[in-house]
C-alpha cells in the first residue's frame, strides 16, 4: 500500500512539473525556478527532468539553461485529444472556411465541465479568444463554441454543469443563470450560438454543435472575428455554413446512424 502511494505521488510530481513547464511558455524555465514553483528539492526535479528528457517529453536548451515541453509530448497529446478522429475529420473544414471567409476557426471538444480547443485555423486578422491556441480550455457556458456544446447536452448533465460553472463564469464576466438558460433555449431553437458578444471587447463569433449518434454534443465548430465583421446580414450566412459543415462531420463520425441523421437534419433546418 505504501509503495502504491509512493508511485502515485511520483506520477503527480511528474505532471505537476509538466504543467509548470507548459505554463512558462515558449521561453521555457530554469531548473531553480521550476523547483521553487513546484516546492520540490532541486535534485529531485533534476532527476525527473532527466527521465522526461530521455523520453522526449521535455527539451533542454544548454545555452539558456531552460526547459521546455518536448515535441514527443505534443505528438502524444495530439493523439489523445483526437476524439473519434475529429481533428483529422475537421481540419480540412477549418482550413476551407478560413480560406473562404478570412476568419479564424476553432474546433472545441467537450471535456467534463469545460470545452477544450483541439484544432485551430488562423485567419489574417488578430483574434483574441477565451481558449487561445490549441490546448486552451474554457468553462462550458463561456464563448459561442462552448455554449453551443452546452445547449445540446442532456438536461440533467446540463443542470449539473451550470451549477458547477456559474461561479467560474463570473470570473469571465459571464451571464447569470437566467440569462444563460434563456440563451441555451435560443441556441436550441436556432441550431447555433451567435451571442456572448462583448465578453472580449471588440470580439464576436458563432458556434455550432457537432453531435453524436444520440444527438448529444461532443464538440463544436466556432468562428472568431471582430464585432464589425459579424454584421446582422453576415451572421446567419456564416451560421448556415457552419451548421452544414458540422452536420457533415457528424455524419462521418456516425455514418449509418438514423438518430444522428435526424438530429443533423433538424440542425440544418433550424432558422
N, C-alpha and C positions, 0 to 999 in steps of 0.2 A: 504493500500500500504506500509506504513512504517512497519507494522507488518510482511508482507511478506518479505521485505528486511532484517529485523532483523533475521527472520528464516533462510533465505538463507545464511546470514553471519555466523550464528551458525553452519550450516552444513559445510561451508567452513573451519571454525576453527577445527571442528572435523576431517575432512580429512587431514588438514594440520598437526595436531598432530600425526595422524596415520602414515603419510608418514615420519615424523621426527623420530618417534619411530622405524619404519622399517629401515630407513637409519642408525640408530645407531647400527644395527647388533644384534647378539645373546646376547651380553653382556648387552644390554639394556641402559637406560638413566635415570639420576636422574631428579626429578621434577624441580629443579632450572635450570639445563641446558636446559631442554625442554622448559621451559617458556622463557628463554633468546633467544633461537633459533627461537621460534615462535613469539617473540616480543609481548607477552601477559602477563597480570598480573598473578602472581603465584596463587592467589586464584581462578582465572577463569580456569586456566589449571587444577588445582587440582579438581575442581568441575566436569569438563568434564571427567577427567580420572576416577573419582569415578563412573560416569554413564556408561562409557565404560567398566569398570571392572565388574559392575553388569551384563552387557550383555555378558560377556566373550570375549569382543573384545580386551582387554588389560589384562596383568597379572602383578602383583606387587610382587617383592621379598622383604620381610620385612627385611631380613638380609643385603642385599646390597643396599636397598632403590632405586632400579631401576625398571623401567617399560619396559616391552617387549610386542610384539604383542601376543594376546591371541589365543588359539587353535581354538575357535569358529570362529574367523575371518578367519583363514586359511581354515577351512571347508567350510565357506560361499564363500570364493573366489574361492575355487576349483570347486564348483558347477557353479559359474558364468563363469569361464573360460572353462568349458567343452562344447565348441561349438559343437552343433549337436552330442553330445556324443562322440566326438573324443578321449578324454582321455581314456575312457573305451575301445573304439574300438582299439586304437593304443597301449595301454600298453602291451598286450601280444606280439605284433610285436617288440616293442623296447626291451623287455626282451629276446625274442628269438634271435634277431640279435646280441645283446650284447653277449649272450652265444656262438653263433656260430662264431662270428668274433673277439670277445675280444676287442671290441671298444665301445666308448660312443655314445649313440644315443639320438637325440633330436626330440621333436615334437613342431613345431612352428605354431602359427596361425596368420593370417592377422588381424591387428588391426589398422585401419587408415593408417598412414604413417609408421607404424612400424610392426615388427614381434615380437611376444611375446612367450617365451618358457612356455608351459603349462605341459610338461612332459619330463622326462629325465631318462635315464638308464645308470648308470656309469660303464664303463669298468675298468679293472685293472690298466690302465696307467693314470697318472695325465694329465689332458687335460685342456688347457685354451681356453675359447671361449668368444665371444662378449656378448652373452646372459647370460653366467654363469649358475646359477641354475634356478629352476622353478620360474617364475615370472619376469625373466630378459627380457629386450627388446632391440632391435637394429633397426636402420633405415632400411627400405627396400632398398636393394642395397649393404648392407654390410654383408658378410658371405654367405656361399653356400645356406643355407636354405632360407634366405630372398631373395636372387637373384632368386632362383627357383620360389618363390611366385611371385615376380615382373614380371618375364618373361611371366607368364601365367595369366596376368590381361588384361582387355580390353585396347586398345591403348590410349583412352582418359584418363582413370584413370592412366595408366602407365605414360603418359606425365606429369600429374599433380603431381604425387608422385616424379618423377625425379626432376622437377623444385623445389619442396619444399625441397627435401632431399639433393640436391647437396651440399649446404653449410654445412649441418650436416655431410655429408660423409667425408668432408675434415678433420674434427676433428679425424677421424679414420684412416687417411692416405689412404682413398678410391680412386677409379678411377675418371677420368674426365668424362664428359658426353659422349664424342665419344667412349671412351673405354668401358664404362658401356653399351651403346646401342649395341656395337658390341658383347659384352658378352651375352646380352639378346637374340640376334639373334641366337647365338651359342647354348644357352640353349634351345631355342625353337626347334632347329633342333635335338639336342641330346636327349631331354627329361630329362636332369639332368644338374646340375651345379657342375663342378669339379675344377673351377678356384679359384681365390682370395687367393691362397697360398702365404704366406709371409706377409700378413697383421698382423698376430701374429707370430713372429719368431718361426720357428720350427713346426708350426701347419698347418694342411691341413684338407680337408674334401670334402664331396659330399652331395648335397642336391637335392631332387626331390619333385615336387609339388603334393599335394592332391587336386583334382578338384571337383567342384560341378556339378550339372546337366547341366550347361551351358558351361562346360569346363573351368570355371574361378577358379583360385587357391584360396582356402580358408585356406590352411595350407601347411606344408612341413615336410617331414622326412629328417633328416640330420645326418650325422655321423661325429664325430670329432676325429681326430687321429694325429699322427706325420707325418711329410713330408717323413721320411724314410720308414714308413709303408704303405704309399699310393703310391706304385710304379706304373709305367706305365702298368704293367701287372695286378696288383690287382685292380686298379681304375675301369675299365669297368665291372669287375665282381661284385664289390660292387654296382656300379651304377645300374646294371641289377637287383640285389637282391632288392634294394630299390625301383626301378620302379615297380616291381611286387607286392611288399607289399603295396605301395601307391595306385596302381590300385585296389587291393583287398579292401583296406579301403574305397576308393571312391565308390566302388560298394555297400558296406554296408551302406554308408551314403545315397546313392540314388539307391536302389537296382533294380528298374524297369525302369530306365530312359534310352532310347536308345541313346540320345545325349552323356550321360556320358559313355556308353559302347563304343561308337566310339572314344571319347577322350581318355579313358583309353587304348583302343586297339592301338591307334596311339602312345601313350607314350611308351607302351611295345615294339612296333615295331621300335621305334627310335633307331638309332645307331650312 
